[in-house]
Each structure stands twice: as structure tokens, then as C-alpha cells.
Amino acid sequence: MMPTTPQQRHIRLAIKKGNEIIADFKQHSTGKLNLWVSITDLSQKYNITVEAQGRINPGITTAIVGQLPFSEFKYQDFVEVVMALQKEWDIPVLTHAFPKDKLFSLRQKYGSKIIRDDIARKS
């Protein structure tokens, strides 16, 4: 068995915390869940949010699942966290303002039923 690197521990911790937040959110919300993800250059963070569209009351409720700093997480680490959460909860991932090349790559790998785009940037 290979030793765990500090980066692998960061990724596993982000997945564990994300699963805890989603479980709590799901318990206290109604409606279908989605992951909503964005890359924010201004704050230098990868953002992961869970949202639920209410079945009984109209509207959308959200909870922040994680804000992963660029300084600690590479893009591929972010994708690993998001896709682990997606797989655990079997929910679609909505991307917001993703660079077109990254969005295209994710859709090629995981499919358009899982990776959905809100707004795509040129690059």
C-alpha cells in the first residue's frame, strides 16, 4: 500500500466534509438535488454548492459544500472532489461560467446527462 500524500488527504477530507454537508442538506430540504460548481478567478477558489428546487414551496435553496482555494487544490483535484460527490449522491453537476475547453472535456468524459452547463466562458 502506497503512503498517502498530504494532497490526497486534502482531497479525501474535502470529499468527506462535502458528503456530510450534502447529507445534512438533503435531510432538511425537499426536491431534487443538483451540484452547482464554478471557478472563481477573483476569489481564487473552486466553488461547490448543493441546491434543491422545492417540491412544496417554489424556489431554490442552497448550501455551500466547499470552497477549494487554488493555492491548495489543482483543477484535477477539484474535479476529483466534485465527481466523488456526484457519484455518491447520483446527482447532476451544473457548471457555471466554466471555460469551454474544460466543460467540453468533462462532458466528453462523464456525459451531458451528468455534466450540464449554465454559462460557458470562451476560455
N, C-alpha and C positions, 0 to 999 in steps of 0.2 A: 504494500500500500504506500502510495506516494505521500510525502508530508504536505500538509495544507499550507498554502501561502497566505500572507496577510490579505491579499486581494481576494482570494477565494473566500476567506472568512467574511470580508465586507459584503460580497455578493450574497452569500448564504444568509447573513444577518438581514440584509435588505429584503430578501425573499421571505424570511420568517416573519419580520415585522409587517411586511405588506400583507401576508396571509392573515395575520392577527387582526389587522385593521379592516380588511375586507370581510372577515368572518363577523366581526362586531357590527360593521355597517349593514351587512345582509340581515342580521338578526333584528335590526331596528328600522328596516326600510321595507317598502313594498315595491314591486315592479321588477322589470328585467334589468340586470346589471350589465354595465359596459366598463371597460378600462378606457380612459381618455389620457393620451400621452402627448407631451410636447417637449421640444428642445428650446430652451430659452437662453439666447445668447447674452441678453442684458444681465441676467442674474447668474449666468454661467452654471445652469442646472438643467438636468433632465427631470421632468416632472411626470409623476404618475398619479392619476386621480381615478377613483371609482365613482360611478354615477348610477342612479336608479331613476327611471321615469315612473312616477307614481301610478298605480292602477286605480286607486280610490280617489285620491286628490290629484288634480292635474299639477304638473310641474316636475322639475328635476331636482333631486337632492344629490349632493356630492360630499366626498371626504378625500382629503389628501392622503395618498398611500405612501408616497415617498418623493423626496426632492434630492436627487443624487448630484452632488457637485462635480463639475467637470474635472476638478483637481484630484478627485479620488476615484472616479469611475470613467473608464473609456466608453466609447459608444457601444462597443460589443458587450461590455459588462451590463450596460443599461438594457440592451436587447435581451440578454440572458435573464435578467430580473423580470422584465415585462412578460416574456414568453413563459417563464416558470409560473407566474401568476395566472396568465391566460390558461395554461394547461390545467392548473389546479382547480380553477373555477369554471372552466369551459365557457368563457365569455369573449365576445369580440373586442378587438383593440381599435379604438378610434384614434387616428393620428391628427394632430392639429399643427399646421404650418411646418410640416416636415419637408426637408429638401427632396425634390423629385427623385433624385438618384437613390436616396435611402428608402423612400417609400416604395419605389419600383422593386428594389432588391428584397425588401420584406414581403411584398406581395408575391414575388416570384417564389420565395422560399416557403411561405406559410399559407398563401392563397388569399383571395379577395374576400372570402366569407369571414376570415379571421381578422385580417388587416384591412381596415376601412379608412378612407381619407376624408377629412373635413375640408381642409385647405392645404394645398401643396405650394411650397416655395419653388422658385426657379433653381436655386442651388444653395 
